[in-house]
């Protein structure tokens, strides 16, 4: 793991401990690294946070690829897993804290939105394969995509998960279950 990745992993830990209130001091303390060293890689907290978002979504894409390449999984199970994929190392990160993102860091929020809304090609191809195999009923895929994106974006805009003491992973699993069991051929 390079220094950049090490700093991003430390940032995820700091975020998990303090939410959006984490500081560069927190990251430095977790990594037992000087702030000066961190500043040679990232100019400020916003740049660091933006990189963390991309780092996280890149890992989500890698996890999606592993699901796609799993020859043992039937198509419908692949669809279920790919829609709710969360890399193993990030299952404990409290993403519910991101509900403050839109107001406090609009640039970073827009990047989260962009990453949620793009990179759907392999998922769409998988759903189309499910339709062709007869395990997914013919649906308007753009509507399914919109429903999942809208649900996740709401998690990042409101504190509904915190209010109801639902973890991000539980919420994601529930959304996927509702979507899949609504499209599954009976």
C-alpha positions in Angstrom: 0.0 0.0 0.0 1.4 3.4 -1.0 1.4 6.5 1.1 -1.6 7.9 -0.7 -3.7 4.7 0.0 -2.4 4.7 3.6 -3.6 8.3 4.1 -7.0 7.5 2.5 -7.5 4.4 4.8 -6.6 6.6 7.8 -9.1 9.2 6.6 -11.8 6.5 6.5 -11.0 5.6 10.1 -11.1 9.2 11.1 -14.4 9.7 9.4 -15.8 6.6 11.1 -14.7 8.0 14.5 -15.8 11.6 14.0 -18.0 11.8 10.9 -17.5 15.0 8.9 -15.9 16.7 11.9 -12.7 14.7 11.5 -9.6 16.9 11.1 -6.2 16.5 9.5 -4.9 16.2 13.1 -7.2 13.1 13.6 -5.8 11.5 10.4 -2.2 12.2 11.4 -2.8 10.8 14.8 -4.4 7.6 13.5 -1.6 7.1 11.0 1.1 8.2 13.4 2.3 10.5 10.6 3.0 14.2 10.6 0.4 16.5 9.2 3.2 18.0 7.1 3.6 14.6 5.3 -0.2 14.4 4.7 -0.1 18.0 3.2 2.6 16.9 0.7 0.0 14.4 -0.7 -3.3 16.4 -0.2 -3.4 20.2 0.0 -6.5 20.3 2.3 -9.2 18.4 3.9 -11.6 18.9 1.0 -9.1 17.5 -1.5 -8.4 14.5 0.9 -12.2 13.9 1.3 -12.8 14.1 -2.4 -10.0 11.5 -3.0 -11.5 9.3 -0.3 -14.9 9.3 -2.1 -13.2 8.1 -5.3 -11.1 5.6 -3.4 -14.2 4.1 -1.8 -16.2 4.0 -5.1 -13.2 2.4 -6.9 -13.2 -0.3 -4.3 -17.0 -0.8 -4.8 -16.4 -1.2 -8.5 -13.7 -3.8 -7.8 -16.1 -5.7 -5.5 -18.7 -5.5 -8.3 -16.2 -7.1 -10.7 -15.6 -10.0 -8.3 -19.4 -10.6 -8.2 -19.6 -10.5 -12.0 -16.7 -13.0 -12.3 -18.1 -15.5 -9.8 -19.1 -18.4 -12.0 -20.9 -20.2 -9.1 -23.5 -17.5 -8.6 -26.7 -17.6 -10.6 -27.7 -14.4 -12.5 -30.4 -13.3 -10.1 -28.1 -13.7 -7.1 -25.4 -11.7 -9.0 -27.9 -8.9 -9.6 -28.8 -8.9 -5.9 -25.2 -8.8 -4.8 -24.0 -6.2 -7.3 -26.8 -3.8 -6.4 -25.9 -4.0 -2.7 -22.2 -4.5 -2.9 -20.1 -3.0 -0.1 -16.4 -3.9 0.0 -15.6 -6.1 3.0 -13.2 -3.6 4.6 -15.9 -0.9 4.6 -18.8 -2.7 6.1 -18.1 -1.1 9.5 -17.7 2.5 8.2 -20.7 4.6 9.4 -21.8 6.1 6.1 -24.9 7.4 7.8 -22.8 10.4 8.9 -22.7 11.5 5.2 -26.2 13.0 5.6 -24.5 16.4 6.4 -22.4 16.3 3.2 -24.8 18.2 0.9 -24.8 21.3 3.0 -21.2 21.3 4.4 -19.3 20.0 1.3 -21.4 20.5 -1.8 -18.5 19.7 -4.2 -17.9 16.3 -2.5 -21.7 15.6 -2.4 -21.8 16.2 -6.2 -19.0 13.7 -6.6 -20.9 11.1 -4.5 -23.9 11.7 -6.7 -21.9 11.4 -9.9 -20.3 8.2 -8.8 -23.7 6.7 -7.8 -25.2 7.7 -11.2 -22.3 6.4 -13.4 -20.6 3.1 -14.0 -23.8 1.1 -14.4 -23.0 -0.6 -17.7 -22.1 -4.0 -16.2 -25.1 -3.9 -13.8 -27.4 -3.1 -16.7 -25.9 -5.9 -18.8 -26.5 -8.3 -15.9 -30.1 -7.3 -15.5 -30.6 -7.6 -19.3 -29.1 -11.1 -19.0 -31.5 -11.9 -16.2 -34.4 -10.8 -18.4 -33.1 -12.9 -21.3 -32.8 -15.9 -19.0 -36.4 -15.4 -17.7 -35.3 -14.9 -14.0 -36.0 -11.1 -14.1 -39.3 -9.9 -15.6 -38.9 -7.3 -18.3 -38.6 -4.0 -16.6 -37.7 -0.4 -17.5 -34.1 -0.5 -16.3 -33.7 3.3 -16.2 -36.5 3.3 -13.6 -34.8 0.6 -11.4 -31.6 2.6 -11.7 -33.3 5.8 -10.7 -35.1 4.1 -7.7 -31.8 2.8 -6.3 -29.9 6.1 -6.9 -32.7 8.1 -5.3 -32.8 5.9 -2.2 -29.1 6.1 -1.7 -29.0 9.9 -2.3 -31.7 10.3 0.3 -29.5 8.4 2.8 -26.8 11.0 2.0 -29.2 14.0 2.5 -31.3 13.1 5.6 -30.6 11.6 9.0 -33.4 9.0 8.6 -31.0 6.1 9.2 -29.6 7.6 12.4 -33.2 8.5 13.6 -34.3 4.9 13.1 -31.0 3.3 14.2 -30.6 1.5 10.9 -27.0 0.9 9.7 -26.1 2.0 6.2 -25.5 -1.7 5.3 -28.9 -2.7 6.6 -30.6 0.1 4.7 -28.8 -0.8 1.5 -29.7 -4.5 1.9 -33.3 -3.6 2.5 -33.5 -1.4 -0.6 -32.0 -4.1 -2.7 -34.3 -6.7 -1.2 -37.4 -4.6 -2.0 -36.2 -3.9 -5.5 -35.2 -7.5 -6.3 -38.2 -9.2 -4.8 -40.3 -6.8 -6.7 -38.8 -7.8 -10.0 -38.2 -11.5 -9.4 -40.2 -13.9 -11.6 -42.5 -15.9 -9.3 
